[in-house]
Amino acid sequence: MTRIDSPGAAAPSAASPARALTGSLGATAIVFMVVAAASPLTVIGGAAPLGILIGNGVGFPALYAVSAVILLLFSVGLAAMSRHIPRPGAFFTYVGYGLGRSTGLAAAWIAMLTYTTIQVSVYGYVGYILSYTLASTAGISLPWWLFSLLVIGLVGILGYRHIDLSSKVLGVLLIAEVGVVVVLVAVVLFRAPEGLSLAPFEPANIASGSPGVGLMFAIAAFIGFEATAIFRDEARDPDRTIPRATYMAVIGIGVFYTVASWGLVMAWGPSAIVDEAAADPGSLILRTMATYLGPIGEIVTNVLLITSMFACVLSFHNVVTRYQHSMATAGVLPERLSAVHHRHLSPHASSIVQTVTAAVLTGIFAAFQLDPVLAVFTWFAGVATLAIAILMAVTSVAVIVYFLRRRSDRRVWNTIVAPALGFAGLVISAALIVAYFPIMVGDVDAEGAPVFGGLSWFLIGLVVLFPALGYVQAAWIRARRPAAYAKLTDAIAG
């Protein structure tokens, strides 16, 4: 088959199953897309107040730094793998090369679960915010799911087109939302009611309250940074661009969240921040902006909250479509999903499928009358957080096994020590997430202690079911379609 990026290649038709994604994305453009997926303003406005309120209070900002260290260690191995495996697919590909085809396919399905659930959770939240804003400003009350479907359609249009367009849209929105938070922190430096302090980083405050819940919110805020490797085929000089983008993303996210949440604590003072969050965690960032930047700052922040969530779902849409594209190219999803548009050079068929999937799930949530925030957003963000922690832990093991077997990179720190430390941190994090998972979905007793009920077990069960389906599919392909099984990876194991 002629590659569409080869010299003199004829352009295939839009329906042609050409599989080569192309582009010239630099490290900065890729960082814009994956950091936008982390939705910085939504995290500071939504997750941080909850981490302060039901997590470890004043000490919550330190958990962003802790999470960043764990994920930076993980990133060392991820970057090493990206240099030795010149294929997109990230976890799907890397786990397959390290632990075999069957485990790689299981990883692909848990990754699909992660990104699909986090994406639909944000669709629920943005639908609610748009519905609430219209009702409070114009007195027009419309159901949240109408707005969610509208956003899904707009994201689908952008996702269908070339990745450069998405990167430019995400870049503009990201700069705006980060900028308004930076301005807030700068003003707080001079007007903090209790002065500036390092109280959030004192060991006693870090260990106070429920640090496990706080760590859960902190790690959830990083979801998406690891997707840099997915854009390998569309990157300029990928052997340098992908590792650089990965480090830039995790360090940038970690520093920003730590400083911004510290500024939020300083804005009200260590002695008052928990009470302010308890009053209404959802409006804490808006009240803070109104106090320090006035009504205009509050309005601008409200608008940017909406665009922040839009940037988030657009970025995750791009990630999911490329996972589907990689899986289709490997022969485990319908071949048509591997097609690349003749003009936009995008995985357009995969994009359409992902758009339809999000719309159908939103319709199901609406039919069951689920609350867009307390159910759709909270439940499925919890599933995504647990799934990504497990997925990254498995990937760390795959990195170690791959390099021990191949001996193609003898840097002990990059291929064994850092991945092992990252694995330990991720396993501990996953254990804490499971222990406190019922709190996220509201399964608690009369005293507020976590209790594993039917809902908790069902949602955690999804994290077990999806990789299990991957193993079953791998066994079926191996028995019925051995040639397709051989295409899953070029790994010796499996």
KAKA-V708373 format. One record per helix or strand of 3 or more residues. SS is the DSSP state (a for helix, b for strand). FROM is the first residue (numbers start at 0). TO is the last residue. If there is no record, write none. Layout:
# KAKA-V708373
SS/FROM/TO + SS/FROM/TO
This chain:
# KAKA-V708373
a/26/37 + a/39/83 + a/90/98 + a/100/137 + a/143/159 + a/162/190 + a/198/200 + a/202/205 + a/210/219 + a/224/233 + a/237/267 + a/272/278 + a/280/328 + a/334/337 + a/347/366 + a/371/405 + a/411/440 + a/453/479 + a/481/485
